[in-house]
Amino acid sequence: MEWSDVRIFLAVSRGGSFGEAARSLGVSHPTVGRRVRALEDEAQQPLFRRTRRGLVLTDAGDALLALAESMENSALAMERRLAGNHDRLEGILRISSADWFAGYVLAPVLAELGRRHPAVVPELIASYRLLDLSRRDADVAFRIVPFSEPDIVQRRLMRIGYGVYGTADTARIAQDDPDAVGLILMNTAQSHFPDVAWLLDAFPTSRRVFTSTSRSVQARMCLQGVGLAVLPRPLGDAMPGLQRIATPEPPPARDVWVGYHHDLRHMDRLRAMLEIADALLADGQAPQLPAAG
């Protein structure tokens, strides 16, 4: 049984269809179907059955799943170990972070990495989703929450301040008639974030007018005069047309954590990037970006 076939089997079991497996693996739909049929011929019984909700494992497929996941873990461990032992400063470095952090905090770090080591190619995965480092979804991740996964080397990198932002017109409305100003917040899934509760407490009579998982989108909507938003200061301070609004107490600051899988601790291109990040962000302040325009 070949690992490439097992990889397709796992993608189908997780995606629930040949099409979803093909998209996730970057192969064609017929290739997925052909390899699954080959596995079923080898097993001499069906591994999937069709339902209204998509493909689900048969009893035989379910019995194979644990063995397939064990093979996957071994393959991923080998991949991480080989990457971690790569001693040349070249190749792709996959980095996961929120979009605003990538654009307004990490950008100077990655630019300096390119100047020092031009053969290293940073690949930035800008998303609020928490990617799986054990599966090499990313080599290193920056988060505002500590890592809970096993075998992750992590540390607190810096502390980010937040502020309340709006246009000059929005700021005047907030001062004269708080009932008339709208609030721009994180979406429902992130409604537990400390800044959401803080903003609702600070402006209890204001209405919710827009939500988004993206701080950058929140900043853009704020710039359109839609309402007030709590933004990370590296983002809010860099947006022409927005002003930070004084409040009796500032919104809660957040720690930024950096983490990577233990097997990658010897990856030189990762260590080089982290050394630059430490040097530029050591005082807890994001480096200044060039002014817009």
C-alpha positions in Angstrom: 0.0 0.0 0.0 1.6 3.3 -1.1 1.5 6.5 1.0 0.2 8.5 -1.9 -2.9 6.2 -2.0 -3.3 6.4 1.7 -3.1 10.2 1.6 -6.0 10.3 -0.9 -8.0 7.8 1.2 -7.6 10.2 4.2 -8.5 13.3 2.2 -11.7 11.6 1.0 -12.7 10.4 4.5 -12.2 14.0 5.8 -13.7 15.9 2.9 -16.6 13.6 2.3 -16.3 13.6 -1.5 -13.8 13.0 -4.3 -14.1 16.6 -5.4 -13.2 18.0 -2.0 -10.3 15.6 -1.7 -9.0 16.6 -5.1 -9.2 20.3 -4.2 -7.4 19.8 -0.9 -4.6 17.8 -2.5 -4.3 19.7 -5.7 -5.0 16.7 -8.0 -7.7 15.9 -10.5 -11.1 14.4 -9.6 -10.5 11.3 -11.8 -7.1 10.7 -10.1 -8.8 10.5 -6.7 -11.5 8.2 -8.0 -9.0 5.9 -9.6 -6.7 5.6 -6.6 -9.7 4.9 -4.3 -10.9 2.2 -6.6 -7.4 0.7 -6.6 -7.4 0.7 -2.8 -10.8 -1.0 -2.8 -9.6 -3.6 -5.3 -6.7 -4.3 -3.0 -9.0 -4.5 0.1 -11.5 -6.6 -2.0 -14.4 -4.6 -0.5 -15.8 -1.1 -0.6 -14.2 1.5 1.7 -16.8 4.2 1.2 -20.6 4.3 0.7 -22.6 7.2 -0.6 -25.1 9.0 1.6 -27.1 12.3 1.2 -24.4 14.0 3.2 -21.6 12.6 1.0 -19.2 9.7 1.2 -18.8 7.9 4.6 -16.6 5.1 5.6 -17.8 1.5 5.5 -16.8 -0.8 8.3 -13.8 -1.9 6.3 -12.9 1.8 5.7 -13.3 2.6 9.3 -11.0 -0.3 10.3 -8.4 1.1 7.8 -8.6 4.6 9.1 -6.5 4.2 12.3 -3.7 2.5 10.3 -3.9 5.2 7.6 -3.6 7.9 10.3 -0.6 6.1 11.9 1.1 6.0 8.5 0.3 9.7 8.0 1.8 10.6 11.4 5.0 8.7 10.5 5.2 10.4 7.1 4.7 13.9 8.6 7.2 13.2 11.3 9.8 12.2 8.7 9.0 15.3 6.7 9.4 17.6 9.7 12.6 15.9 10.7 14.1 16.3 7.3 13.1 19.9 7.1 14.4 20.6 10.6 17.8 19.1 9.7 18.1 21.2 6.5 21.2 23.3 7.2 21.1 25.7 4.2 19.4 29.0 4.4 17.1 28.5 1.4 13.7 27.2 0.6 10.1 28.1 1.6 9.2 29.1 5.1 5.5 28.8 5.7 4.2 31.4 8.2 0.7 31.7 9.7 -0.7 34.8 11.3 -3.7 37.1 11.3 -3.8 39.4 8.2 -3.2 42.7 10.2 -0.3 41.2 12.1 1.3 40.0 8.8 0.8 43.4 7.1 1.6 45.8 10.0 4.0 44.0 12.3 5.7 41.1 10.4 6.2 42.8 7.1 9.5 44.6 8.1 10.7 41.3 9.7 10.1 39.4 6.5 11.6 42.1 4.3 14.8 42.0 6.5 14.8 38.2 6.2 14.8 38.6 2.4 17.6 41.1 2.5 19.8 38.9 4.6 18.9 35.5 3.1 17.5 36.0 -0.4 17.2 32.3 -1.1 14.6 32.0 1.7 11.1 32.5 0.4 8.5 33.4 3.1 5.1 32.0 2.3 2.5 34.0 4.4 -0.8 32.3 5.2 -2.8 35.2 6.4 -5.9 33.8 8.3 -7.6 33.9 11.6 -7.8 30.1 11.5 -5.5 28.2 13.9 -3.5 25.9 11.5 -2.2 22.5 12.5 1.6 22.8 12.9 2.0 19.0 13.4 0.6 18.5 9.8 3.0 21.1 8.4 0.0 23.4 7.5 2.6 26.0 8.5 6.2 25.9 9.8 5.6 28.7 12.4 2.6 30.5 13.7 2.0 33.8 15.4 -1.2 33.9 17.6 -2.8 36.0 20.3 -3.6 32.8 22.3 -1.0 30.3 23.6 -0.7 27.0 21.8 -2.4 24.0 23.3 -1.2 21.3 20.8 1.4 18.7 21.9 5.1 19.0 20.9 4.9 22.7 20.1 7.8 25.0 21.2 6.3 28.3 22.0 7.0 31.6 23.7 5.5 35.0 24.3 6.9 37.3 21.7 5.5 40.8 22.4 2.5 42.7 23.7 0.2 44.6 21.4 -1.7 47.6 22.5 -5.2 48.3 21.2 -7.2 51.6 20.8 -10.6 52.9 19.8 -10.6 54.3 16.3 -12.9 56.3 14.1 -12.9 59.1 11.5 -13.1 62.7 12.7 -16.8 62.8 12.0 -17.4 59.5 13.9 -15.4 60.7 16.8 -17.6 63.9 17.1 -20.8 61.8 16.9 -19.5 59.5 19.7 -18.8 62.5 21.9 -22.1 64.3 21.2 -24.5 61.4 21.0 -23.2 57.9 21.8 -26.6 56.4 20.9 -26.0 57.5 17.3 -22.6 55.9 16.8 -22.3 52.3 15.5 -19.9 49.6 16.8 -17.7 47.5 14.5 -16.9 44.2 16.2 -15.5 40.7 15.8 -18.0 38.2 14.5 -19.9 35.7 16.6 -17.2 33.1 16.8 -14.7 35.7 18.2 -17.3 37.5 20.4 -15.4 36.3 23.5 -12.4 38.4 22.7 -11.7 40.9 25.5 -11.9 44.0 23.2 -15.5 43.0 22.2 -16.7 43.0 25.8 -14.7 46.2 26.5 -16.2 48.1 23.6 -19.7 47.0 24.5 -19.2 48.1 28.1 -17.6 51.4 27.0 -20.5 52.3 24.6 -23.5 50.4 26.1 -26.1 52.4 24.2 -24.5 52.2 20.8 -25.7 49.7 18.3 -23.8 46.9 16.5 -23.5 47.8 12.8 -20.8 45.5 11.3 -18.8 42.4 12.3 -15.9 40.7 10.7 -13.1 38.2 11.5 -10.6 40.5 9.8 -9.2 43.5 11.7 -8.1 44.9 8.3 -11.7 44.8 7.0 -12.9 46.4 10.3 -10.4 49.2 9.8 -11.6 49.8 6.2 -15.2 49.9 7.3 -14.2 52.3 10.1 -12.5 54.5 7.5 -15.8 54.5 5.6 -17.5 56.2 8.6 -19.5 53.1 9.5 -18.7 53.3 13.2 -16.1 52.9 15.9 -13.7 49.9 16.1 -11.2 48.6 18.6 -8.0 47.9 16.5 -4.5 46.9 17.2 -2.5 50.1 17.4 0.1 49.0 14.7 -2.9 48.8 12.3 -5.0 51.7 13.5 -2.2 54.2 13.9 -1.0 53.4 10.3 -4.4 54.1 8.7 -4.6 57.6 7.2 -8.0 59.0 8.0 -8.5 57.2 11.3 -7.8 58.8 14.7 -7.4 57.1 18.0 -10.1 58.3 20.4 -9.3 59.0 24.0 -11.1 56.9 26.6 -10.9 56.8 30.4 -9.3 53.4 30.2 -7.6 51.8 27.1 -8.9 48.6 25.6 -7.1 45.4 26.9 -3.8 44.7 25.3 -3.0 41.2 24.0 0.1 39.0 24.1 1.4 37.6 20.8 2.8 34.0 21.0 5.0 32.4 18.4 5.2 28.6 18.1 6.6 25.8 15.9 6.8 22.1 16.0 9.6 20.6 18.1 10.9 18.7 15.1 11.7 22.0 13.3 13.8 23.5 16.1 17.0 23.0 14.0 15.5 24.6 10.8 18.0 27.4 10.1 15.7 29.5 8.0 13.1 29.4 10.8 15.7 30.3 13.4 17.0 33.2 11.2 13.5 34.6 11.0 12.9 34.3 14.7 16.2 36.1 15.5 15.2 39.0 13.3 11.7 39.1 14.9 13.3 39.2 18.3 15.6 42.0 17.3 12.9 44.2 15.7 10.1 43.4 18.1 12.1 43.0 21.4 10.7 46.2 23.0 7.1 45.0 22.3 6.5 47.7 19.7 5.9 47.1 16.0 8.5 48.6 13.7 7.3 51.7 11.8 6.1 51.2 8.3 6.7 53.8 5.6 3.9 56.3 5.5 1.1 55.7 3.0 1.0 57.6 -0.2 
